[in-house]
């Protein structure tokens, strides 16, 4: 990619993040991003259709960065304690950026993490019941840990992993015909 395009996109993203630190997503205007990044609106619209597309791209990039740094992602069924601790640590490393992008919108983060888990565990998570369990685990974890400092995160991760260790994970993700047809 042309270095000028890369620099322009970086400038747009930095301006957006600066705006996002102080405003809700709904209150960010393309005009303000353009002024901060010293571009015109045509240039912005050449790369993004609106601030929501830009935000979505940054959110996806962040989640991909977190997910690729999360070494325990294959351990939900076999070692749930390690999975939860690893997930929490991976998210804690990016907590500042998470709070900027998802402030007042943690449900969007939960949805995206759930989709990642569904894709990773598509062989195990194939029922409404399984998805409900994942929603409960991920939704609770996200709300429990955001925002928190690293000390709080470690303590909460250990507590949550202890709670999860009481759950028979291999039994949780089995077929339950009564639930799926209810």
C-alpha positions as CSV (number, residue, x, y, z in Angstrom):
1,X,0.0,0.0,0.0
2,X,1.2,3.5,-0.8
3,X,2.9,5.1,2.2
4,X,0.8,8.3,1.8
5,X,-2.4,6.2,2.1
6,X,-1.1,4.4,5.2
7,X,-0.1,7.8,6.8
8,X,-3.5,9.3,6.0
9,X,-5.4,6.3,7.5
10,X,-3.2,6.4,10.6
11,X,-3.9,10.1,10.9
12,X,-7.7,9.5,10.6
13,X,-7.6,6.7,13.2
14,X,-5.6,8.8,15.6
15,X,-8.0,11.7,15.2
16,X,-10.9,9.4,15.7
17,X,-9.4,7.9,18.9
18,X,-8.7,11.4,20.3
19,X,-12.4,12.3,19.6
20,X,-13.6,9.0,21.1
21,X,-11.7,9.7,24.4
22,X,-13.9,12.7,25.0
23,X,-17.2,11.9,23.1
24,X,-19.6,9.1,22.6
25,X,-19.5,7.5,19.2
26,X,-22.8,9.1,18.3
27,X,-21.4,12.6,18.9
28,X,-18.3,12.2,16.8
29,X,-18.5,14.2,13.5
30,X,-16.5,13.4,10.3
31,X,-15.8,17.2,10.2
32,X,-14.0,17.1,13.5
33,X,-11.9,14.0,12.5
34,X,-11.0,15.8,9.2
35,X,-9.9,18.9,11.0
36,X,-7.8,17.0,13.5
37,X,-6.2,14.8,10.8
38,X,-5.8,17.8,8.4
39,X,-7.7,16.1,5.5
40,X,-10.8,17.0,3.7
41,X,-14.1,15.1,3.9
42,X,-13.6,13.5,0.4
43,X,-10.4,11.9,1.7
44,X,-12.2,10.5,4.7
45,X,-15.0,9.1,2.6
46,X,-12.6,7.5,0.3
47,X,-11.6,5.2,3.1
48,X,-14.7,5.0,5.3
49,X,-18.4,5.5,4.8
50,X,-18.9,7.0,8.2
51,X,-17.6,7.1,11.8
52,X,-19.3,3.8,12.6
53,X,-17.4,1.9,9.9
54,X,-14.2,3.5,11.1
55,X,-15.0,2.5,14.7
56,X,-16.0,-1.0,13.6
57,X,-12.6,-1.4,11.8
58,X,-10.7,-0.3,14.9
59,X,-12.7,-2.6,17.1
60,X,-12.1,-5.6,14.8
61,X,-8.4,-4.8,14.6
62,X,-8.2,-4.6,18.4
63,X,-10.1,-7.8,18.9
64,X,-7.9,-9.6,16.4
65,X,-4.8,-8.3,18.2
66,X,-6.1,-9.5,21.5
67,X,-7.2,-12.8,20.2
68,X,-3.9,-13.5,18.4
69,X,-2.0,-12.7,21.7
70,X,-4.3,-15.1,23.7
71,X,-2.4,-18.4,23.7
72,X,-4.9,-20.3,25.8
73,X,-7.8,-19.8,23.3
74,X,-8.1,-23.5,22.5
75,X,-8.5,-24.5,26.2
76,X,-12.1,-23.6,27.0
77,X,-13.2,-27.2,27.2
78,X,-10.0,-28.9,28.4
79,X,-8.6,-26.3,30.8
80,X,-11.3,-23.7,31.5
81,X,-9.3,-22.1,34.4
82,X,-6.3,-21.5,32.1
83,X,-8.7,-20.3,29.4
84,X,-10.3,-17.6,31.6
85,X,-7.1,-16.4,33.2
86,X,-5.5,-16.2,29.7
87,X,-8.5,-14.4,28.3
88,X,-8.6,-11.9,31.1
89,X,-4.9,-11.2,30.8
90,X,-5.1,-10.7,27.1
91,X,-7.9,-8.2,27.5
92,X,-6.3,-6.5,30.5
93,X,-3.2,-5.6,28.3
94,X,-5.5,-3.6,26.0
95,X,-7.9,-2.3,28.6
96,X,-7.2,1.4,27.9
97,X,-8.0,0.9,24.2
98,X,-11.0,-1.2,25.0
99,X,-12.4,1.5,27.3
100,X,-11.9,4.1,24.6
101,X,-13.5,2.1,21.8
102,X,-16.3,0.4,23.8
103,X,-17.1,3.0,26.5
104,X,-20.8,2.7,27.1
105,X,-20.9,0.0,24.4
106,X,-19.6,-3.1,26.2
107,X,-22.4,-5.2,24.7
108,X,-20.7,-4.8,21.3
109,X,-17.5,-6.1,22.8
110,X,-19.4,-9.1,24.3
111,X,-21.0,-9.9,20.9
112,X,-17.7,-9.8,19.1
113,X,-15.9,-12.0,21.6
114,X,-18.8,-14.5,21.6
115,X,-18.6,-14.7,17.8
116,X,-14.8,-15.4,18.0
117,X,-15.5,-18.1,20.5
118,X,-18.2,-19.6,18.4
119,X,-15.9,-19.8,15.5
120,X,-13.0,-21.3,17.5
121,X,-15.3,-23.9,19.1
122,X,-17.7,-24.5,16.2
123,X,-17.4,-28.3,16.8
124,X,-18.6,-27.9,20.4
125,X,-20.9,-24.9,20.4
126,X,-23.8,-25.7,18.1
127,X,-26.9,-25.3,20.2
128,X,-28.9,-22.5,21.8
129,X,-27.9,-23.9,25.1
130,X,-24.2,-23.7,24.4
131,X,-24.5,-20.2,23.1
132,X,-26.4,-19.2,26.3
133,X,-23.6,-20.6,28.4
134,X,-21.0,-18.7,26.4
135,X,-23.0,-15.5,26.7
136,X,-23.2,-15.9,30.4
137,X,-19.5,-16.6,30.8
138,X,-18.3,-13.9,28.5
139,X,-20.9,-11.2,29.3
140,X,-20.2,-11.7,33.0
141,X,-16.4,-11.6,32.6
142,X,-16.4,-8.5,30.5
143,X,-18.6,-6.6,32.9
144,X,-16.6,-7.9,35.9
145,X,-13.3,-6.8,34.5
146,X,-13.9,-3.5,32.8
147,X,-12.6,-1.1,33.9
148,X,-10.0,-2.4,36.4
149,X,-6.4,-2.1,37.2
150,X,-4.1,-5.1,36.6
151,X,-4.0,-6.1,40.3
152,X,-7.8,-6.2,40.4
153,X,-7.8,-8.1,37.1
154,X,-5.5,-10.8,38.4
155,X,-7.5,-11.3,41.6
156,X,-10.8,-11.3,39.7
157,X,-9.4,-13.7,37.1
158,X,-8.4,-16.1,39.8
159,X,-11.8,-15.9,41.5
160,X,-13.6,-16.4,38.2
161,X,-11.4,-19.3,37.2
162,X,-12.1,-20.9,40.6
163,X,-15.9,-20.5,40.0
164,X,-15.6,-22.0,36.5
165,X,-13.4,-24.9,37.7
166,X,-16.5,-26.1,39.6
167,X,-18.4,-26.3,36.3
168,X,-18.2,-29.5,34.4
169,X,-17.2,-27.9,31.1
170,X,-17.2,-31.2,29.1
171,X,-20.8,-31.7,30.3
172,X,-22.0,-28.2,29.8
173,X,-21.3,-28.3,26.0
174,X,-23.2,-31.5,25.3
175,X,-26.5,-31.9,23.5
176,X,-29.7,-31.1,25.5
177,X,-32.6,-31.8,23.2
178,X,-35.1,-30.4,25.7
179,X,-33.5,-27.0,25.8
180,X,-32.8,-26.7,22.0
181,X,-36.4,-27.5,21.1
182,X,-38.0,-25.4,23.8
